[in-house]
Amino acid sequence: ISPNGKLIAAAFGKDSVKIWDVDTGELLKEIIATAKINALDFSPDGTLIATGLSDGRIILWGVMP
């Protein structure tokens, strides 16, 4: 859940993250990575998601499209 409580993100399958609006349930964005996602977290300001991948990389993604 984002720091402001307005977004929720979850890893799906092996290589994707989906981000929803908590109030409406609307899917806002899907992120596709090139390796299995082992971890994810929002940045403190809620504008980025960090993903930890199975190949050892950490990638930062913009939250909004």
Residue frames as a rotation matrix with the C-alpha (Angstrom) as fourth column:
ILE 1
0.587 0.810 0.000 0.00
0.810 -0.587 0.000 0.00
0.000 0.000 -1.000 0.00
SER 2
-0.005 -0.586 0.810 1.34
0.502 -0.703 -0.505 3.42
0.865 0.404 0.298 -0.96
PRO 3
-0.819 -0.413 -0.398 2.39
0.540 -0.322 -0.778 5.81
0.193 -0.852 0.486 1.83
ASN 4
-0.828 0.546 0.128 -0.74
-0.559 -0.822 -0.109 7.93
0.045 -0.162 0.986 1.33
GLY 5
-0.620 0.567 0.543 -2.99
-0.007 0.688 -0.726 4.84
-0.785 -0.454 -0.422 1.33
LYS 6
0.154 0.742 -0.653 -4.47
-0.694 -0.388 -0.606 5.60
-0.703 0.546 0.455 -2.10
LEU 7
0.279 -0.139 -0.950 -2.75
-0.853 0.419 -0.311 2.88
0.442 0.897 -0.001 -4.16
ILE 8
0.457 -0.211 0.864 -2.07
-0.436 0.793 0.425 -0.81
-0.775 -0.571 0.271 -3.75
ALA 9
0.145 -0.496 -0.856 0.49
-0.947 0.180 -0.265 -2.82
0.286 0.849 -0.444 -5.69
ALA 10
0.463 -0.010 0.886 0.91
-0.416 0.881 0.227 -6.58
-0.783 -0.474 0.403 -5.95
ALA 11
-0.605 -0.685 -0.406 3.15
-0.741 0.298 0.602 -8.93
-0.291 0.665 -0.688 -7.91
PHE 12
0.553 0.806 0.208 1.33
-0.583 0.554 -0.595 -11.32
-0.595 0.208 0.776 -10.24
GLY 13
0.962 -0.230 -0.145 2.64
0.054 0.685 -0.727 -14.39
0.266 0.691 0.672 -11.94
LYS 14
0.411 -0.889 -0.203 6.38
0.895 0.350 0.277 -14.34
-0.175 -0.295 0.939 -12.21
ASP 15
-0.547 -0.812 0.204 7.12
0.831 -0.498 0.248 -11.02
-0.100 0.305 0.947 -13.82
SER 16
-0.294 0.463 0.837 4.36
0.358 -0.758 0.545 -8.43
0.886 0.460 0.057 -13.44
VAL 17
-0.802 0.142 -0.580 3.19
0.503 -0.360 -0.785 -5.85
-0.321 -0.922 0.217 -10.92
LYS 18
-0.156 0.810 0.565 -0.30
0.664 -0.338 0.667 -4.38
0.731 0.479 -0.485 -10.97
ILE 19
-0.957 -0.131 -0.257 -1.25
0.274 -0.697 -0.662 -1.09
-0.093 -0.705 0.704 -9.34
TRP 20
-0.158 0.977 0.146 -4.84
0.812 0.044 0.582 -0.27
0.562 0.210 -0.800 -8.34
ASP 21
-0.534 0.216 0.817 -6.68
-0.431 -0.901 -0.043 2.74
0.727 -0.376 0.574 -6.98
VAL 22
-0.970 0.111 -0.216 -7.85
0.241 0.558 -0.794 1.74
0.032 -0.822 -0.568 -3.48
ASP 23
-0.597 0.776 -0.203 -11.06
-0.373 -0.492 -0.786 3.80
-0.710 -0.393 0.584 -3.58
THR 24
0.146 0.700 -0.699 -12.34
-0.948 -0.103 -0.302 2.78
-0.284 0.707 0.648 -7.02
GLY 25
0.336 -0.108 0.936 -10.63
-0.026 0.992 0.124 -0.58
-0.942 -0.066 0.330 -7.55
GLU 26
0.960 0.037 -0.276 -9.52
-0.267 -0.166 -0.949 0.62
-0.081 0.985 -0.149 -10.98
LEU 27
0.412 -0.863 0.292 -6.38
0.779 0.500 0.379 -0.98
-0.473 0.071 0.878 -12.39
LEU 28
0.783 -0.132 -0.608 -4.08
-0.204 -0.978 -0.052 1.96
-0.587 0.165 -0.792 -13.09
LYS 29
0.281 -0.790 -0.544 -0.95
-0.950 -0.147 -0.276 0.30
0.138 0.595 -0.792 -14.40
GLU 30
0.946 -0.162 0.281 0.73
0.100 0.969 0.225 -3.01
-0.309 -0.185 0.933 -15.10
ILE 31
0.298 -0.933 -0.201 4.51
-0.931 -0.331 0.153 -3.30
-0.210 0.141 -0.968 -15.06
ILE 32
0.996 -0.061 -0.071 6.20
0.037 0.952 -0.303 -6.18
0.086 0.299 0.950 -16.86
ALA 33
0.382 -0.914 0.137 9.73
-0.729 -0.206 0.653 -7.06
-0.569 -0.350 -0.745 -15.72
THR 34
0.301 -0.375 -0.877 12.30
-0.794 0.410 -0.449 -9.25
0.528 0.831 -0.174 -17.48
ALA 35
-0.697 -0.477 -0.536 12.82
-0.062 0.784 -0.617 -11.59
0.715 -0.397 -0.576 -14.51
LYS 36
0.093 0.734 -0.673 10.82
0.725 0.413 0.551 -12.98
0.683 -0.539 -0.494 -11.58
ILE 37
-0.042 -0.004 0.999 9.81
-0.440 -0.898 -0.022 -10.31
0.897 -0.440 0.036 -9.07
ASN 38
-0.303 -0.179 -0.936 10.84
0.629 0.701 -0.337 -11.33
0.716 -0.691 -0.099 -5.57
ALA 39
-0.293 0.161 -0.943 10.05
0.841 -0.426 -0.334 -8.07
-0.456 -0.890 -0.010 -3.75
LEU 40
-0.253 0.180 0.950 8.38
0.585 -0.754 0.299 -4.71
0.771 0.632 0.085 -4.27
ASP 41
-0.087 0.233 -0.968 7.84
0.903 -0.392 -0.176 -1.55
-0.421 -0.890 -0.176 -2.28
PHE 42
0.739 0.376 0.559 6.71
0.556 -0.808 -0.192 2.04
0.380 0.453 -0.807 -2.77
SER 43
-0.483 -0.824 0.296 9.14
0.522 -0.543 -0.658 4.92
0.702 -0.163 0.693 -2.38
PRO 44
-0.655 0.198 -0.729 8.47
0.681 -0.265 -0.683 7.17
-0.328 -0.944 0.038 0.64
ASP 45
-0.710 0.400 -0.580 6.77
-0.405 -0.905 -0.128 9.78
-0.576 0.144 0.805 -1.57
GLY 46
0.032 0.809 0.587 4.70
0.097 0.582 -0.807 7.13
-0.995 0.083 -0.060 -3.41
THR 47
0.475 0.151 -0.867 5.87
-0.731 -0.480 -0.485 8.11
-0.490 0.864 -0.117 -6.91
LEU 48
-0.198 -0.628 -0.753 8.06
-0.865 0.474 -0.167 5.06
0.462 0.618 -0.636 -7.54
ILE 49
0.896 0.275 0.349 7.94
-0.402 0.835 0.375 1.32
-0.188 -0.476 0.859 -6.99
ALA 50
-0.224 -0.970 -0.098 11.16
-0.974 0.218 0.066 -0.60
-0.042 0.110 -0.993 -6.43
THR 51
0.893 0.432 -0.124 11.20
-0.441 0.896 -0.050 -4.21
0.089 0.099 0.991 -7.60
GLY 52
-0.141 -0.901 0.409 13.79
-0.812 0.342 0.473 -6.75
-0.566 -0.265 -0.780 -6.54
LEU 53
0.578 0.361 -0.732 14.29
-0.787 0.485 -0.382 -9.28
0.217 0.797 0.564 -9.34
SER 54
0.927 -0.141 0.347 15.48
-0.006 0.921 0.390 -12.88
-0.374 -0.364 0.853 -9.24
ASP 55
0.597 -0.750 0.286 18.53
0.627 0.214 -0.749 -11.95
0.500 0.626 0.598 -11.34
GLY 56
-0.102 -0.663 -0.742 19.77
0.982 -0.184 0.030 -9.64
-0.156 -0.726 0.670 -8.56
ARG 57
-0.741 -0.158 0.653 18.70
0.387 -0.894 0.224 -6.34
0.549 0.419 0.724 -10.10
ILE 58
-0.237 0.695 -0.679 16.61
0.692 -0.370 -0.619 -3.65
-0.682 -0.617 -0.393 -8.43
ILE 59
-0.678 0.091 0.730 14.53
0.609 -0.487 0.626 -1.57
0.413 0.868 0.275 -10.82
LEU 60
-0.621 0.490 -0.612 12.65
0.200 -0.657 -0.727 1.65
-0.758 -0.574 0.310 -10.05
TRP 61
-0.562 0.552 0.616 9.38
0.776 0.094 0.624 2.21
0.286 0.829 -0.481 -11.90
GLY 62
-0.898 0.378 0.223 7.18
-0.402 -0.913 -0.067 5.31
0.178 -0.150 0.972 -12.12
VAL 63
-0.716 0.671 0.191 3.83
0.263 0.514 -0.817 4.64
-0.646 -0.535 -0.544 -10.47
MET 64
0.269 0.889 -0.371 1.58
-0.084 -0.362 -0.928 6.75
-0.960 0.281 -0.023 -12.69
PRO 65
0.339 -0.062 0.939 1.28
0.839 0.472 -0.271 6.14
-0.426 0.880 0.212 -16.45
